[in-house]
Amino acid sequence: MDKVNIRDIENWQSRTLTRRSQDIHYLVRGEGPLIILAHGGLGTGQMQWIDTGFLDTFADGFQLAVPDSLGHGQSGKPSDPALYTMKERAADLVAVADDLGASQAWYVGYSMGGWTVAGVAKYFPDRCAGVVVGGWDVEQGMYRSAPDFGLDEVTFDDLIRLAKEYAPPELTPNLSPEEEAALRPAINAINNVDGQADGLASLDKPVMFWLGQQDAYHDPMAEYAKRHEMVVLSTPGTHDGTCLLHSTTAGAAISGYIHHMKTD
């Protein structure tokens, strides 16, 4: 049998669910235990997980769902900050599982997506088969990295400025007024990490952290994971670099971990 080209969007089904009068768009393919993958800020599910090759080794044995977070991609773009809280965004991911008829799922997230899946662990622990938190500090969020840029906290406007200064061009899209109005509350909301560390620590399911070795939060999160007997995957680079340049390597390690845990 020919191996499926998981990067070919023709091998994915496009679906949209509606929750709190807002569209949540996602791509889905495959059969088996469900894995829901949450992307980082300013990106999309396809950009983060499919185009980078992260999912290349996930082609067999899993059902994969790749949503666009509210305010991003083909999902709704409201401007009301109340729609972007940690609990609401976590509930959006759980709604994808509901839409697919799954009582539990693995939740994998990077950066803003790491914040979101940590929210699932906090608010919906019974819906988790396991959690992979990538590129995120569940104790201090972006506050730990903010001083590196001379800031007290990182807001949407700061992130746009920093993206233009440091990130590859494909990560700094030209935003329409509608997109900017939606992304501002979406990004600003992730400064709230209340309860994430405790929620993950109390989760009676497998937890892995994926960390960039040069990120400010690498050592604190590695120590947090060690204290709570969680698994750590460290890849070279800083926040964007480890995600883009080492995505296939990380994907292979994470798919192997999930496969091992589901058959253990």
PEDABEL-V949417 format. One line per field, one symbol per residue. ss: DSSP state (h for helix, s for strand, l for the rest). Layout:
ss->???
This chain:
ss->llllllllhhhlsssssssllsssssssssllssssssllllllhhhhhhlllllhhhlllsssssslllllllllllllhhhhlhhhhhhhhhhhhhhlllllsssssslhhhhhhhhhhhhlhhhsssssssllllllllhhhhhhhllllllhhhhhhhhhhhllhhhlllllhhhhhhhhhhhhhhhllllhhhhhhllllssssssslllllhhhhhhhhhhlllssssslllhhhhhhhlhhhhhhhhhhhhhhhhhl
